[in-house]
Amino acid sequence: MINSFKELVDIAKKLRGPEGCPWDKSLSLSDVPKHLQEELDEVMEAIEKNDYENLREELGDVLFNLILMCVMAEEAGHFKMKDVLDEIQTKIVNRHTWVFGDDKADTPEEALAIWKKNKEKEKQAKKEKQSKQ
């Protein structure tokens, strides 16, 4: 799976590279959300129809659009793909303290309540960090 992800990133970079696709190279970061929204709409439609073959395809399209945006942000010097992956990994682990920590959640409602509590803690810590800068 890691190799597949890396290969997909490499494809996005090649499409944007000197020998790449003129259309992909012409895209700016602000162009991609429109295409991403179209793909998300197609994901929702596939889910509503229980069309899992199409869902698999559309999720791939969404994933590629996200990867493409990360590649474009990296090209512009905003951040790297690794930064995005590290941040989401940390966020998911920190918010699921009943799985990765000491909290206890036996129901979906309890899990959601703890998730919200942990998210609020993160926001508060971020505000405090920004105010100290």
N, C-alpha and C positions, 0 to 999 in steps of 0.2 A: 504494500500500500504506500509506503514512504517513497519508493521508486516511482510509482504512478503519479504521486503528487509532484515530485520533483520534475518528472517528464512533462507534466502539464505546465508547470512554471516555465520550464525551458522552451516549450512551444510558444507560450505567450511572449517571452523575450525574443524569440526568433521572429515572430510575426511583427514585433515592434522594431526589430533590428534593421541594419542597412540593406540587407537582402530580403527583407520581409515584405509584408503585404501593404500596398499603398493605403488601403482603407484603414487597416489597423493602425498604421503609423500616423494617419491623419487625426485619429481620435485624441481628444484631450480628456483629462480626468472628469471634467464637467459633462462630457458627452455620454459617458457610460451609464449613469443612473437611469436615463430614459430606457436604454436597452435592458438594464437589469430589471426595471419595473415590468417591462413586457414579459420577460422570462418568469418573474414571480407570478404574474397573472396566469401564465400558462401552467405553472406549478399548481396554483389554486384550482384551476379548471381540471387538471388531471386528478387531483385529490377528490374533488366533488364527484367526478365520474368513476372513481375507483379504478382508474386506468394506470396501473402500476408500471407497465412497460413505458408509457409516455412520461410518467412521473420520473422514472429513472433518467430518461433523456433530458427532461427539463431541469432536474436537479443538477445534472452535469453542466447545462448551459448557465445556470445561476452560479455554480462554483467557478466556472471559467471566467465569468464576468467579474467575480470578486477577486480572483487571481490577477486578472488583467488590471484592475484598479490598483492592486498592491504593487504590481510591476511598474505601473505608471507613476505612482507616488514615490517609489524608490528611484526611478529615473530623475524625478524632480528634486530628489534629496529630502523629501518630507519624512520618510521613515522606511524601514526595511520590512520585508515579509516576516522575518524572524521576530521583529518587534510585535507585529500583529498576533502571531502565533503564541508568543510568550505571554502577551497581555491577556488573551482570551483564556489560555490555560490557567493562569493565576486567578482570573476572575471566576471561572467555573469552579475551581477547587475552593476558593475562599467563600463563595456563596453557598456551597453544598456542605455546610459544616456538620450535618447529620450523617453524611457519607464519609467525609475526609477529616472530621473533627469529633468533638465530644457531644454535640447537640443530639437530640433524639426527635425523630419525626416518624410517626407510624401511619400517618394518613397524608393524602395529597394536600389537604388544607393546612396541616401542620408544616409540611415542607414548604409550601408557598409563604406562610407567615414568617418562617425563619429566613427564607430567601429574601423577602422584603426587608426584614430587620437587618440582615447582613448587607444588603444593597445600600440601605440608609447609612449604615456605619461607614461604608466605603465613601459615600458622598461627603459625609461629615469630615472624614479624615482628609479627603482631597481638598475641601474648603480650607481646613486648618493649615494644610501644607502650602496652599496658594497664598494665604494671608501672611505667612511667615516669610514669603519671598519678596 
